[in-house]
Every structure is written in C-alpha cells, then in structure tokens.
Amino acid sequence: MRVAQSFVALADTLVDDFDVVELLDRLVTDCVSLLDCSAAGILLLNQDRVLEVVASSDEASRLMEVFQLESHSGPCVDAVQTGDAVAATDVTDLRRRWPAFSRAIEAVGYTAVYAFPMRLRNETIGALNLFNLEPPTLSQFDLRLAQGLADIATIGILQQRSLARSSDLAEQLQLALNTRITVEQAKGMIAEFGGVDMGEAFEALRTFARQHRVKLSVVAHSLISRNLDPAHLIARRPRP
C-alpha cells in the first residue's frame, strides 16, 4: 500500500506547472521510507551538462554527493556516464572502484552505495544515489522499486519538453538547481527561528506549501525576502 501511495503521490506532482525541486525531494524522502536504505541523494545535469546536487535526504548524503562532484568519481557519476545502474556492497569493492570516494564513504560509516540512472531511452538527465549504513544489502525488489521511482520522476521532467520548446528542459533543470539554494536558505531560517534541525525545518516548509497550494520555491523565496514570517510555518521553541 505504501509503495502504491508513493507512486500516486509522485504522479500527482506531474501537473503542467509542477515544481521539480519538490518532486525530487519527495523522491529521496520516499526512497528512505520505502527501501532498506539509510539515505538518498540526486545529482542532475545543468544547462552546461555539468552535474549538480539537487536533492538529499540528510546532510551526510549531501556531502557524499558533493564529494563525487569534486572528485569526478563515484557511483552517481558512473551511472550518468554509462546509463546503467551501479552497486557496490562491500568495502573492498568501494576501494577498488573509487579510491578517493571510498575514503569519504567509510568516514561517514556507509557500507554500501547504489546509483540508478534517471534515464529515458537514450537520454540521461541525472542519477539517484542510495546509501546504507549497515547490512543487509538491498533486495532485488528494492532495486527494481528504486529504479521505478527514479523512472517516474524522469518521465515527469522529460514530459515537460514535449509540452513546450525543446530548450525548456535545460532551463527548467537549471531553475531547479538555482531554487535549491533558496530552499536551503529558507530551511536555515526556519531551523534557527524554531530551534529545530534541518529535517524538521524542511518538513515545516513543505507542509506549509502543500496546505496553501503554493510552490515550495515560492514559499522559500517569500521567507528569505522577509515577506513571510517563519512564525507562520513553525512555533518558536524555548531555548534551553
């Protein structure tokens, strides 16, 4: 039932004017809640065909995505380049395939990583990364489900191109990457105001956007431009 609800929720975002950032944040959140994984992240190609971080379930996974970009190596990079899913489920394999990346992975404590291309036929626009802190490794069902979730998000993004000019896809993805910065700033404001962690801050941001039927990016921009009081999103907690 939860799997069906996740696919329905992802499909519900695919309206004419859907928010790419919200779609991909939902994707990483669903992966952690539905699959036997500890964290998830997404890299997307920008207008210049350069990978950038666009979604992550927590700070540790975001740092792992950033490290892949800086070292130009890792499972997500390979998945985008080849168009094939990538899995490394033991330390020896990690060290052999990506020596620099494996050191960062081990420092955090992840024992297995997976990457699933966000691809439709011959076009790859990014990759979904999953991380595990402890065994067991993902089952075959989980692997297929992860690819399925990535596929529906990819189809939604690519569908936009068939509705408008061919250049719109690159522009939309670049907007998503730019919007991510605004969302992170808004999360920081909410976290500071409410005395909560970044996860709770994002949930407050997302809940407000859904309740008011407003794009996540619009709410975030209103916050950082001081047109929206964070008290409308979350109550201030007393400092210890």
Secondary structure by P-SEA (a helix, b strand, c coil): caaaaaaaaaaaaccccccaaaaaaaaaaaaaacccccccbbbbbccccbbbbcccccaaaaaaaaaaaaacccaaaaaaaccbbbbbccaaaaaaccaaaaaaaaaacccbbbbbbbccccccccbbbbbbcccccccaaaaaaaaaaaaaaaaaaaaaaaacccaaaaaaaaaaaaaaaaaaaaaaaaaaaacccaaaaaaaaaaaaaaacccaaaaaaaaaaccccccccccccccc
